[in-house]
Amino acid sequence: MNNDPKHRLLFVPPSAQDHQQGMLRATVILVMYGDYQCQESAGVYRLLKVIGRQLSIALGEDYLCFIFRHFPQIQFHSQALRAAEAAEAAAVQGQFWQIHDILFIHQQQLGDGYLVEYANDLGLDISQFLQDMFKHIHLERINQDIESGIHSGITATPALFINGIRYSGHWNFNPLITAITTASNSPQA
């Protein structure tokens, strides 16, 4: 990991353009860069979901906002970019988080046939989904996420920013929840 101080800060601040769960005015904003074929990304996402539920119950719905940004590592994961495109195609039909969860659960099954099956299972307009996928309509959006990650010093996934500061601890429950709750006492970067 790059320890240069400028690469510890989130380059592109959270906005309404991001895929988010929670409100941008939340006390703590988590921005995760992930890859749908990366097992560690899936593990961290599952862990953050558990932490988010617990903090929501303990501290209220407005405490935490979770944002996901794409960072497919195509040099290692041949289907990651296509999965990100599927997530964006589902997003325009209001089903981003639903397909997002499916893609992380089924990381070993991200071929085009599976992606269409997942879209169909969600009740998406398959004709529109296929058209978006075939024409790579959402590639620019994905590339914007990748570019913002690169400017923030990311070279691999998962990468997490807590209130704009890069998390560099262990991907375990206790260190993560401590970092998140500690961030609520600090101003956002």
N, C-alpha and C positions, 0 to 999 in steps of 0.2 A: 504494500500500500504506500502511496506517496504521502510523506509526512510534511510536505510543503504546506505552510499555514493557509495559503490561498486555496489549496485543494481540500481543505477541511470544511469549506463553506459551500452551500448550495448555490450554484450559479444562477439558475432560473427559479425565482420564487414561486410558491404555489399560487395557482389561479383557478378561476372557474373553468378553464379549459382542461384542467386535469381530471382524471377519473378519481373521484373522492367518495369516501364514506365518512360522513360527519360534516361539520361546518368549518369553513376557512377561518372563522373567528374563534375556533377552539383554543383552549389553553395550550395544548400540545399538538403540533402537526408533524406527522411522520410522513416522509417521502421515501418510498422504496423503489429502487431500480431493480428490475428482475427480468428473468429469462424463463419462459415456460418449460424449457427442457432441462433447466438447471435444478438438480435435486435439492441443493442447499437453498435456492430461492423458494422452492415449495415448502421446505421445512420452516424457514423463517416466516413465510407468510402464514402458515398454520399457527405458529407460535404467536405472532402478532395478533391474529384473530382471537386467540384465547386471552391474551393480555388485554386486548381491547374490550372484550366482553366483561372481564373482571373490573377494569377501570371504569367502564360505563356504569356498572352496577354500584360500585363504591363511590364514584366521584361525579356521576351524572353524565347524561348524553352529550353535553357540550364540552366535555373535557378533552376528547381526543378526535382528531381528524386523520384519516389514513388516505394517502395518495399513492397510486401505483403508476410508475412510468416504465415504458418498455426499454430494455437494453439487451436485445437478443445477441448472443455471442455466436454468430454464424460460423466462426472458425472452428468451434467445438460442437455446435448443435445445429445440424442441418435443417431441422424443422422448426426452430425457434422463431424465425422471422415469419414464416407462414402462419404459425399459431398466433403471433402478435397481430397479423393482418386479420385473422378470423375474429380475434377479440374486438378489434376496431369495427369490423363489419357488423358484429353483434351490437356494439355500442350504439351505432346509429339507429338501431331498432330497439334501444332501451334495455338491452340485456348484457351489458358489459360484465357486471359482477357475477352474473349467473354463469356465463361461459368462462370467465376468469377462473372460477373455482373448478369447473369441469376440466379445464386445460391443466391445471396443477395436479388434479387427482389422476388424470390419465396421461401423464408425461410420456409414457412409452408408446402412446397411440395418438400421434399428432399428424399422421398422413392426411392428405386431402379428403379421402373417403371418410375418415373419422371426424374431421372438422365439419363436414356436411352433415354427418349423422348427429353430432352435438347440436348444430344449428337447428336441425329438424326437431330434435327432442325438445328444444326450447320454444318451438312453435314460430321460429323466425320465417320471414318471407324468403324462401330458398332461392327463388329467382333473383331477388335483389342481392342476397348474400353471395351467390355464385358470380354475379356480375361484378360486385365489389372486389371479390377475390381475383377473378380473371383479369380485371383491368388494374389491379394493384392500387385501387383508389386511395387507400389509407397509408400508403408507404411514406408519404411526406410527413404525416403526423408521427409515425414511428421514428423516422429519421430525426425529427425535432427532439424527441425524447432522448435518442441516442446522443445527439449533439449536445444537449444540455448536460447529460451525464458525463460526457468527455470533458466539457468545460469545468465540471465539478471534480475532476480528477479520477473518475471511475474508469477502471480497466477490467473489472470482473464483477460478477454478480454473486450473491446479492450485495447491494449497497443501500445503506439506510441513513437518512438524515433526520435528526430530531431537532425540531425548531431551527432548521437551517444549518445545523452543525453535524458533520459526519460522525456516525457512531463507529467506534473502532474496538469495542469490547467483544466478548464472547457471545456467540449466538445461542445463549441459554436463557431460561426464564428469569432467574434472579438478576443477572447483570442487566438484562434488557429492561425489566420493569423498574429497576433502580434508576437506570439512565433516563427513562421516560418520566418518572415522577420527579427526579431531580431537575429535569428540564423545565418543569412547570414553575419552578422557583427562579428561573433565569429568563431574561428577555429574549425574544426571538431574534435570530441573526438577520 
